[in-house]
């Protein structure tokens, strides 16, 4: 029974392999080994196929794989999942950061007692945090290079019939990836140097003391909203035309943003 069930599937598989082999044989049937032009044409076609398949692997087009992630999807995962994870791992402990800021301020003042927080302390601590970003960036570049190298090795298997051509194609492709990797890391180094050279405290995203204070006040106000703080009767003294003092009672309502009083406790006839 097992042989009877397996035999049709095996037969179909062999027919498909035979059709592929016949197609390949037909392609090389009229080729003469002494014809250098046809050899060059065949080599160029294989290299073009290698480049097109490489592009499809990265761009995500072509046959859709339902069992595993493609190279392009794995690279996207590096950028959107692994890189943020590496950034989160390097988060500084707040207690340690406060201690470093305290040491920086004291060391800059020396024997003097400073009145204001020196900018040098801010720059020293900030530069140290910026420098820590270089390691996750370089690691991200390494992971992408590894994925690209795996794609080259996978596509190289399609040239297994021509070992020398396969080895040379893989060598050139991997050399180009390595060169691009070095260029990318140099660019990261340049960006880090630019960020470390000048602290733009006038940038809109920079939270200084004034912005932090206003932000805290706005946050407090938004938390309270227009919440009623107190209600009650209030005596208001006023002088008439004759100079006599008069006492009048009003119902007042004090909120987080306004104060108002009315004629009665049903809050009718607002006076202010």
Order of alpha helices (4+ residues) and beta strands (2+ residues): alpha-alpha-alpha-alpha-alpha-alpha-alpha-alpha-alpha-beta-beta-beta
